Amino acid sequence: MCAFSPTWWRASPRARARRRWPSWRTRGPSLQSRAPDPPDSARVSDVILRLPLDGLSLVENSPARRVPSHGTDLFATTFAIDLVPVDERGRSAPPGWGALVGAEPPERFTGFGRPVLSPCAGTIVAVHDGEADHRARRSVPALLAYAVTQRGRIRGGPSAIAGNHVVIRRGEGSVFVLLAHLREGSVRGVAGDRIATGGLVGECGNSGNSTQPHVHVQAMTDADARVARGIPFRFAGYRERVGGDRFETVEVGLPDSGSIVEPLRP
């Protein structure tokens, strides 16, 4: 589970009761959906991004499932999505006692240190580094203990939640893309640097309000998440696992929570 992600904000019973929406994507020339379609707020978007992680990722907290995807609009997370790097068996880390009863070192996880790539071309407008990568938590006792400290992190503002992160202004427009929970010391670039789609941003980490290494992605109307509003977006050019070793190619889409995806190779 993750945060800005699965455990960063526990949805209220009312939020959990909201309708859950399946993935929506375009394959080839035709539009296909697992009826019904997701809400217009998540489905209709001209903001198209690249997946920021190569290799396999498990999708969590997708706006294809519900909006707001993280149970709140706080800090412009309305349409945010979490990507957890996994191995060929769909595991974020091997099983072990730590996964059952305690916390685990982040180095144990498949995604820790995986390169994080820019999902769009644009200009870096904000960079934050120096937050420690804390121990990961998969066990129920560890997650419950972590949840108790949630309010304090929220009071700390976006940086306390996002950990090490980068904000990129997409093109010359007014869309800003946040990549959060990066590995301490890995963040590349400074404000004002131009970056191409696929350019190296940093490495996947477990900083900020995160329960295991993953990347949190969100688009918003301002570089400052405290005043911004969330913007819906979709991903272009990826494959989604549909069973076993079988994948379907998705030209443009929004993968559902629980999906395993990877970007198409050039």
N, C-alpha and C positions, 0 to 999 in steps of 0.2 A: 504494500500500500504506500501511497505517496502523499506529498503535500505541496503546497499551495493547492494540494493534492488530496488523495483519499482521506487523510486524517487531519489536514490542516484546518478544515472547517467541517464540523459535523452538522449535516443538514437537520433542520427541525422536522418533526413528524409531518407537518404540513408540506414541507418541501419534498420529503421522501414520498409523499402520496401523489405528487404531481405525475402526470403522464410520462412514461419513459418511451423514448423515440429510438427507432432503429437507425442503422447507418444509411447514408444517402450518397450515391456516387454515380458517375457516368462511365460506362464502359463502351468504347468504340463510339459509333455515331448515335447511339440511342441512350435514353435515360432509363435506368432500372432502379427500383426501390423494393425494399422489404416492407410492403404496405403495413401501416400507413406512412406517409411522408413525415419527416420531422417538421417542427414549426417553422414558419416562414423566417423568423428571426435568425434561425441557425442555417436554414437551407439556402436562402437567397443572399449571396454575397459575391462581390467581384474581387474580393481580397483573396488572392491565390498564393499560397506559400509552398515551399519545399519542406519535406520532412527534415528536421535538423540532425537526425542521427542515421548513420549508415548501419546496416545490419538489422536484425529483428528487434522490434519493440512491441511491448504490450500496451494497448491503449487503455487509459483509465480516465474517469471523470470527463467523458466526452459530451459536448453539447448536442451530439446526435442522440444522446440518451435522455437528457433533460436540460432545461435552461431555467435558472442559472446552473451551469455545469458543476460548480463547486458548492451549490447550496446558498450562494450569496452573490450580490453585486459588488461587495466591498472590494476596493482596490482594483476595480475594472476587470474582475475575474469572470464576468458573466458568461463569456464564450470560451474560456480557457480550456486547455486540454493537457493531459499528462502522458508522457511517453516513458515507459520503463524498459530499458534494454533487457533482453532475455536471450537464453541460449536456444539451440535447436529444439529442445524439449519444452520450450516455453517457460523456463524457470529463470527468475531473476538472480537466484543463488542456489547452490546445492543445499539439500536438507541437512539439518544438524540440530543439536540440542539448543543452540541459541535461538533457532527459529521457533522453538516450542516454549521456552521458558524465560528468555532474556533478550538482551541486545547483542548485536554482532558488529564486528569491524566493517566499515564500508568496503574495504579492499576485498572482502569475501564475495562481493557482488559482481556479476557479469559486466554491468555497465559502468562501474567506477573507473574513471579515466578515459572512457570512450570519447573520441573527438565530437564536439558539438559544432555544427556548421550553420552558417547563416541561412535562414529560410527565404531570404529575399536580398535583392541588391538595394543599397541605400547608404546611409550615413550613420555611424555610431554616434549617439547623442548622450548616452550615460553609461558609465561603467562602475561597478562596485566589486571589490575583491577584499580578501583579508578575513572572511568569516570561516571559522573552522568547520571541517567535515565531521559531524558527530556520528556516534554509533547508530547503526540502523536497527529498526524494530519491526519484527514480524509477529512476535508472540502477543497473545492477548494481554498478559500482565504488563508487558512493556508498552503496549499501545495505550492501555488505560492510564498508566502513569504519565505518559507523554501528553495525553489529552488534558490532564489536570493543569499543565503549564501553558495551555493554549492562549488563555486570555492575556498573559504577559507578553507573548510574542506579538499578538495583535496590537497591543498598546505600543509596541516598539515601532510600528509603522511598516511600510512596504519593504524596507531593507531587512528588517528582522524576519519578515515572512519569506522574502525571495532569496535571502542569502546572497551569495556571489552571483551577479547577474549583469546582463548587457541589454540595453535598449537601442534598437535600430529604427531610424526613420526610413520607411519604405519609399524608395524613389525620391521624388520631390514633393510628395503629397503630405496628407495629414494623418497617415496611419503609422502607428508606432508599435513595434513588435518587441515583446519582452521575452527573454530566455533566462530562466531562473534555476537556482540550486546548483550552480557550477562548482567545480572542484577548487578548493583554495589554492591560489597561486597560479591557476591555469588561464585566467581571463586575458585575452589578447586585445590589443588596440586601446585607443583613447578617444575621448569625445572629439568629433570632427573628422575622424578617419573614414574614408570611403571603404566599402566592403562589397564584394560581389556575392551573388548567390552561390552558396557552397563554400564560401570563405570560412576559415577557422575562427571560431569565436572563443573557444575554451574547451574544457573537458567536463564530462558528466560527473557530478559530485553529489554530496549529501549535506549541503549547507542550508541554512535557513530552516524554515518549517517543513521539513521533509522526513519521512519515516524510512525511506530507502533510496538509493541512488536512482535518479530519474531527471528528466528535463520537463519543466513546466513552460508551456507556450501560450501566450495570449497576445491579441491585437487590441489596441486601444486608441483613443482620440487625442491623447496627450502623453508626453514623455514622463509625466509625473502621475503615478497610479493613484495618488490621493485625490486628484481632481478629475481624472480621466473617466470615460465611459468605455465599456467593453465593446468590441466590434467583432461580428461574426467573420469567419474565414474558412477556407477549405484548402486541402492539399492537392497538389498535382503530381502525377507520375509516380505511382507506388503500386506495390503488389500486396494483396491481402490473403492470408491463409484461409482456405475454406475447408480444410480437413486433411490430416496427414501431411504429405509433402506437396499437396496441390495448392496452387495459388491462382488468384484471379487478378488480372491487370486492371487498375482503376486510373482513368485519365485525369479526372477531377472528382474529388469526393471528400466525405467527412466520415471517417471510420468510427464505429460504435465502441463503447466501452467493452472490453473483453476481446477485441480484435487483435490479431497479431499482424503487423505490417512491416514492410521494408521499402525503401525507395528503389525505383528502377535504376539499374546501372546505365550509365551513358552509352 
